[in-house]
Amino acid sequence: MTYTLSLTEVLDELRAVVTGTVAEPGDAAYAELVTPWNVAVEMQPTAVVAVRSAADVSETVAFARRHGMTVGVQATGHGAISSLAGHLLVVTRELDELTVHPAERWARAGAGVKWARVIEAAAPHGLAPLNGSSSDVGVVGYTTGGGVGPMARTFGLASDRVRAFEVVTGDGVLRRVTPTQHADLFFALRGGKGVGGIVTAVEFDLLDVPTFYGGALYFDGADIPAVIDRWRSWSVALPERATTSFVILQLPDGPEFPPFLAGRTSIGVRFLWVGDAADGAQLLAPMRAVAPMLFDDVAVKPYEAIDSVHADPVDPMPVTDRGMLLTSLTDEAVERLLALVGPGSGSPQVAVEIRQAGGALGREGAHPSAFDHRGAGYSVLTIGIAFDPRVAPHSAALFRSLSEWDFGGVWPNFAPPHDAVTARRAYGPATLARLSSVAEQYDPDGVLAAGAFARA
């Protein structure tokens, strides 16, 4: 881009029409606004716009169109990708409206709202959202990626429970999107991440789940083979009211970690049961008996304690993660997994997680969506410290070793699509074609950075 005016003078045009902050590199607010939760990712837009209303988003997109710029969007930055910052990064954290309608069992949340606020507002009414494994994640970013949470096998995806979006499309127009209004956008925004528009608010169902029976069982690293062997046979027989996963942990020795996990290798078996606690305890008994436990955190809990199931970190971290889906978890697959992340393997990963899929997660919701790969058997996710040079090559080696069971795709929130290669992993050909059509119709000038993969 070539300007006869300075950048500041050009941006003054935008400052004149938005109520939020427009910051350039060097401004006091710039670094704080662009820095994502994953601090290893550098977001370096030409300018950042901390919007305060949907009208601010519309004005920013319209401005970008006039000046040949692209627009990115960020709320929390958990799934940040440098190339998605665009020339103008819209930060939505001040779009913080939240309304709970307890009688009708639904809620409306602005794009800056995290799940923790929704949980807190819904709990007094005995209700719960279909949030993710960490309530520190934003509602909108999680939901537009599908949303595979700790009750996924019981209730399906967060995106399947959406009633409506309000979204500024790439042409700068604020639209209300429902199953009957702009149905093509309703399809794309549930699983397609940012293709088509920047969501400013979302309305979604709440569930009658005041309490749950769940948490995690933790075992010493030496017992990893026995725990995985038992988990594999035990989990396949679970009814849909149970959702489970396991995680192999190698946490540093520090005061920020629980003493029974810090500085050692361990394995945690996550479990969430929606139903009678006695039935859940009976189901979990075989896992409790597999080996001596470091800690047993499974109990009847109020829904506000949902974060205890996965115990994901809240503070910003420099991480690199990688995901894949498996068709099955055979004896040989487990052997290969243990060779690279089991006891004595020298794995540099902080966490390696395997989630069981199936149940309601495997069925299409009431309305078709852009979330593909529902038929996978398991999800694999590796998480390591970004600045450790061993982490990325080790993840690649692990995924190569499991390639025989590769389902052929990945869920969008576990590997955000941002180019042609990642798009083909996240979506099948038919879905990708529909997303491309939506991008062409609602973002004809290619303003939205998140929609670039649909044009590749």
N, C-alpha and C positions, 0 to 999 in steps of 0.2 A: 504493500500500500504506500502511495506517495501523497503527502499532504502539503498544501501551500501554507496551511496554518499549523501551529504547534499542536502536539497532542492535547495539551491542557486546553487550548482554545477550542479544539474540536469537541472535547468532552464537556466543555461548558454548555454546549447545546443540550446535552443529556442532563446535566445538573439542573438546568432550568425547568425540566419537565418531570423529574422524579423527586419524591420526598425522601428517599433513602440516600445513603452515602455513596459517592462515586470516588474511588481512591485509585491513584496511580502509584507505580513503583517509586519509593522514596517518601510517600505520604505515611504518616504515623499509623494509619489504620490498615494499610495495605497488607503487610506481612501477617497480621493476626487474622484477617479475613480470608486470605487465600490458603493458609496452612490447614491441611486436612487432618482428620484423626490419625491416619497413617502418615506419620511425619517423615517417612522415607520417600514419599512421593512429592516431587516439586511441582506445584501449580504456579505457572508464570504467565498469567494473562496480561494483555496490554493494560487492562484496568479491571477493577472489581466493583460490582454494584451490590450493595447490601440493601435489598429491596424491602419496602414496608407494606406493600399492597400488590394485589394483582395488576392494578393499573401501572405500577412501577415496572412490572415485568413486561407488560404490553409495550410501554414506551421504550424500554431497553431493546426489545426485539425489533421494533420499528426503526429505532435509531441504527441498529446494526445493519438492517437491510439497506438503509439509505447509504451507509458508508462502506458496504462490502465487507462487513465483519462477520465473524461467527460468535455464537453465544454458548457458553457452558453453564452448568448449574451445580451447586453444591450446598448441602445442608450440614451434615456431620463430616462427610469425607471419609467414611469407613471403606468405601470401594473406590477410592480416588484413582484416576488414570490421568497422567500428565497431558496426554493428547486431547482429553475431553474438556480442558479448561477453556478453550476457545480464546478469541480476542477479548471478549467481555465475559467475566465469570460472575454469574448471578448467584449471590448468597442469600438463601431463603430463610435463615434462622429467625428473622423477625416476623415471619408469617406464622404467628404462634396462636392463632385462634383454636379453641377446643370446646366443643359442646357435646354432652352426653344426653341422649334421649332414653331414659331407663324404661319407660313404659313400652316404647316401640323397639327397644333393644338395638339401637344403632348410635353411631357417633360421627362427628365431623371434625376433622383435624386439618390445620394449616400445614403447609409444606415444611415449616420449621419445627414441628412438634416431634418429640421423641416418644417412643412407646412407654417410657416410664410415666409420663404425665397421663397418658390414656389409661394405663393400669390403675394409677392412683385415683383417677376420677370415676372409673367404672366400678371399682371394688366395693364401695359403700352400697351399691345396688345389687351386689352378688353377681356382677357381670365381668366378663373378661374379653379382651381382643385376641385375635390370632397373631400375636407378636412373634418376634424372632427370638433367638437364643440369648440375645442381650437386649435389655430394654433401653440401653443407651443409643441404639440405632434409630435413625429417623423413620417415621411411618411411611412417608411417600417413597423414598428410595428403595426401601425394603419391599414394599407392596408392588411397585412397578417391575421389580425383578421376579415376581411370583410370590416369594415369601414362604420358605420351608422352615417351619418353626418346631418347637418342642412338643406340639400336639398335632403334627402334620398327619400322622397315620389315622388319627381319630376324626379330625375335622377338615383335612385338606389344606389348601393354600390360602394365604391371606388374600391374594388377588381374586380368588373365587368368591370372596365375601364382600367385594366392593359393590356399592350401590350407584355411586356417581363420582366423577372427577370434575373439577374445574381446572381448565388448562389453557395456557396461552400457546397457541400453535405457531409454527414457524413463520406464518404470515402476519403475526402480531395481533391476532384476534383472540379475545377471551371467550372460550366456549364451555358450555356445560355438556358433559358427555355421560350418557347412560346406555343401557342395553338397546334403547330405541332411539336415542338422539346421538347421531354420529357413531353408529354401531361399529364402523370400521376403526375409529379411534378407540372405542371401548375395548375392542379386541387387542389393539396394539399396545395400549397402555398397561395391560395386565400381562406382564412378562417381557414386553419389548423395551423395558427401561425408558429412555427418553425419546424414542422415535415418535415424531409428530408434535411434541410440545413439552412445555415446562409446566408441570402440575403445580397449582397454587393451593389446592385443597382437595381432600378426598373424604367420601362418606362411605361407611362400612358397617357391617353387622357386628354386634356383640353377642357373646355366648353366655349361657347360664352355667358358669363354672366359678363358683365362689371359692372353692378349695380344690386341691388335687393331692394325690398321694405320689410323691416323687422326690427326686434329688439324685445323688450319685453315690456309688460304692467305690472306694479306692483301695487298690491292692499294690503291693510292692512290685517293682520291675521284674524281679526274678520269677514272679507268677504270671507274667504276661502270656506265655504260651497256653497255660492251663485256662486262664480266664477267657482268652479269645476262643479256644476250642469249646468251652462250655457255652459261651455267649452265642456262638454260631448255631448250635443245635437248639438252644433254648429259645432264641429270638424268632426262629422260623415258625414256632408253634404259638406265638403270642396272638391274642385277639386284637382287633383294631383299636380297642380302647387303650392300648399300650403303645407308646412310642419310645424307642431306645436307640442308643448309640454307644460307642466306646471311644476313648481318647487315650493315646499313649503320650505321657507328659515327661519332659525333661526340663524342669523349671530351675532357674538359677537359685543360688542360696542367698536369699535376701528377706528382709523383714516384711516386704510387701506380699509375700506368699505365705500360705498356711504352713506352720512348722512341720506338719506331717508330710508335706509335699516338697518343700524347699530343698534344693540341692540334691535331689535324687531322681531316679527314673521310677515312674509309677504308671498305673493304668486305672482310669476311671470308667465305670459303667453307668451311663445315664439312664434314667427310667422315669417315665411319667405315665401314671394310670388315672384315667377318668372313670371313676366308679367307686364301689365300696372298697374301703381301705383294707379290710380283711382279705378280700379277693385279691387285691394287688399284692399284699404281703405274701399270700400263698403262691402267687405266680413268681415272685421274686426270690423265693426261698432257695431254689437251686443255685442262683448266682451268689447269694450270701454264703453258701456252704462250700464254694469252690476252693477257697483259700483263706488264710487269715487276713482280716481287713485292717488297713491303716486307719480307715474312718468310714462310718456308715452315716450318710446324710439323708437317707430316704425316710420320709415321715409324712404325715398329713400336714399340709401347709396351706396358709391362705394364698390366694393367687398372687398377692403382692410379692411373694417369695419366689416367683417363677425363675428369676435369674440363678437361683441356687442349682438348678438342674445342670446347666452347662458351665456355670461359673466363669464366663468369659471376662477378660480384662476390660476395665472401664477407662483407665488413663490412656492418653494417646501413646502410640508405640511405633517404632520403625520396623515394620514387618513386611515380609514377602510371603504370599500364599498362592497355592495352586490347587485346582480341583479337577476331578474326573468322576465319571460314573461307571459302575461295574454291572455286568449282567448277573453275576453270581459271585459267591465267595467260597471257592472250592478248597479242598485240602492243599492243592498245589499253590493256589493263590495265597493262602495263609503262610505257607512255607516261604514264598518269595517275599511277602510282606515282612515276616520276622527276620529274614536274612538282612534286611536293610534298616529296620527300625526296632527290632527286638532286642533282648538283653545282649550286651556285648557287641552290638552292631556298629557302635560309634556314630550313630545317627546325629546330625547337627540340628535336627528339627526340634523346636520347642514343643510342638504338638502335632500329632498325626491322628486324625479323626476318621472314623467310619460310621456312617449313619445308615440304619436300615430304612428302606423306602417301603412302598406298597401301601395297602390299606386305602384310605380315602385320598391320599396323595396320588395314587395311581389312576384315579378316575377323573374324567373331565368334569368341570363344574357345571353350573346351570347354564352358563353361556360360554361359547368357545373363546379361547384366549391364545396369546402368543407364547404361553409357557409350554415348551415341548419336553420330550424325554421323560414323561410320567412313568413309563414302563421299566425304568431302571430298577435294579435290585438294591443297590447300595451307592452311597456317595462317599468319596474319599477326598479329604482336604489336608494339605500339609501347611504348616505355619512355622516360619523361622524368622530369626532376626535378619533384617535386610542387609546389614553391613557385614555379615559373616559370609565370606566367599564360598564356603562349602555348601550353603543351603540350596541355591538354585540348581547346581549340578546334581546334588543328591535327590532333589525332587524329581528332576528329569529322569534319573536312573530308576527311581522307584516306579514312576509311571510307565516307563518302558518295560519294566519287569512284570507289570500287571496288564500289559497291552492285550494279552490273549483274552482278557475278560472285559475289555473296553466296550462300554455300551455304545460309544460313538458320539457322545455329546457331553454337555455339561450344563448345569443350571445357571442362569444368568447372574445371580447374586454371588455365585461361587467362582466366577471367572467373567467379569463384566465384558460384554462384547464392545470392541472399539475399532476393529478393522475387519477385512474380509475373512481372514483366517479364524479369528475368534467368533465372528458371526456364524460361520458354518459349523462351529462346535456348539454354539448355543441354540441354533434353530435348524430345523429341517428345511428342505427346499421350498415346500409349500408355504410355510410360515414366513420364511425370509422373503418370498415373493410378495406376500400380503404386506409385510412391513415396508418393503420398497415402494409399493403402491401408495401407502399412507404417507410416506415421506415425500413422495412426488406431489401429492395432492395438497398436503397441509404445510409443507415447507419447500415450496417450489424453488426458492433461491439458495437452498442449502445453508440456512442460517444456523441451525441447531447442530452443535458439535456432536451431541450424543446420537444424532441420526446419520452420521457419516457412514457408519458400517452398512447401513441399508442401501447406500448408493454405490458401494464399492463393487 
